[in-house]
Amino acid sequence: MPKFSMTETPRETLWGAPQTATQLLPGIWEVHTASHGGMILSDERQAAMPAALRLDSTSYEEDVDWALVVLGFAAEFAGLPTKGFDLLVQNARASVRAWHPDRYAAHTGEAVETSDSPILRRRQALTDMIGKYVVVSASGDWADWVPQGQVGVVARRVARVDALGHAHYEGDSIHGLVDKDAYDSSRIVNGFDEIGAVRIAAGGPATKEVVL
């Protein structure tokens, strides 16, 4: 196993000045700021990250990307004497599998089923809607342009879907109305035609819309 050098405490991060900073392994800092946090790698560590898991930046935010670092150096983390790091490695593996499925598959050689990853589920749902209109924002009947018992929707046509499951749109938006019972904000994708929306003239002010 290669040896890595200890490094100085980071003074600045992408998320502001660190309030706490702990060097978990030589060249791997866990930092927390007033607004966010994550892991920061030394240049040496960044170069040693497995290619499939390495980001362009040496900063790996705390919500999801931290798991790339832990999985990348799993043997070292699991070997730490402090209790709980073996569980951290397990959690990192599960997190990368769910939220970075392509990176996980490339790194481990293990395929990720669509049902096991929110990213893959959203990517598939949107890919199925390419060329069709999907709802991008909605307003309840509290809005002055939406009749009682209905939902006003704004939809865009899906042009393509990126690796993270984000839709890219083309053309102008359209407006429509749909029965409240037919609209489900928890659904991955609400297709304009699929939910039975009826097209209306564009009249809903943007300030009245709730972006989904």
Secondary structure by P-SEA (a helix, b strand, c coil): cbbbbbbccccccccccccccccccccbbbbbccccbbbbbcaaaaaaccccccccccccccccaaaaaaaaaaaaaaacccccaaaaaaaaaaaaaacaaaaaaaaccccccccccaaaaaaaaaaaaccbbbbccccccccccccccbbbbbbbbbccccccbbbbbccbbbbbcccccccccccccccccccccccccccccccccccc
